[in-house]
Amino acid sequence: MKTMQTGKANYRLAARLRENEFWLASDVRKAVEDEHLRAVRRAEGLRCLADRRAFAESVEWERLGDFFLRIGSRTSAVRAYRDAALACLDGDYYDHGTEMLPCRFLRLRYLRMAETAAACCGSDARLRALLADDSLFREEYLRFAPV
């Protein structure tokens, strides 16, 4: 029976817990974001209607936001949810009499993602400013929000 030799293994810290936040190493975070972008590109590669492509892209951004929220990175989660909302605006626009609007399910999804991003901010003024500084996000929210 042969004995196995053990050697010195090289280990590195991939994640750590600082207070109540889970921090990923920069290369691991980059790998997660790269995989997300590949999924978005797969959605873009679909030979389908622009509405389906916009919906698929929005879903991928939402999944990334969920991941960041689970690991405690609220800033990244707010950005991802904001991008999920803005992805809903990339579909086709339809004539609604006085103005051109995206289809109804994308408008509803936009509002849901915008509300999720706002709820994720909580009472943190820095995160609220992240949403308030984006003029497209702010204008479209006011446009689609129920009166």
C-alpha positions, 0 to 999 in steps of 0.5 A: 500500500502506497502512502500518500505524500502531503505537500504544502497547499496554497490557500487564499481567502475567498470570502470573509465576514466583517461585522454583518456583511459578507465580503467576497474577494475581488476576483471571486466577485468579478467571476460572479459578475462575469457569469452574470454578463454571460447569462445576459449575453445568452438572453440577448442572443435569443432570436425573439422579440425585444420584449422577451429579450428585455424581460430575460435581461431584467431577470438576470439582473434581478438574480444578481441583485438577489445574490448581492442581497444574500451576501450583504452587499446592499450597494451592489444589490441596489445597483443590480435592481436598478439595472433590472428595472432599466432593462425593462425599458429595452423592449418594444414601445407601443402606441397608447394614444398620447404616448409610446410605452413599453408593454404592460408586463414590462411596465409592471416589472419596471415598477416592481424592480424600482420598488425593490431597489428603493426598499433595499435602500432602507433608510440609508441616504447614500443608497437613496442618492444612488437612485435619485441621481439616475435621471432616467430611473427617476423620470420613468418611475414618475411616468409609470407610477400609479397616480 
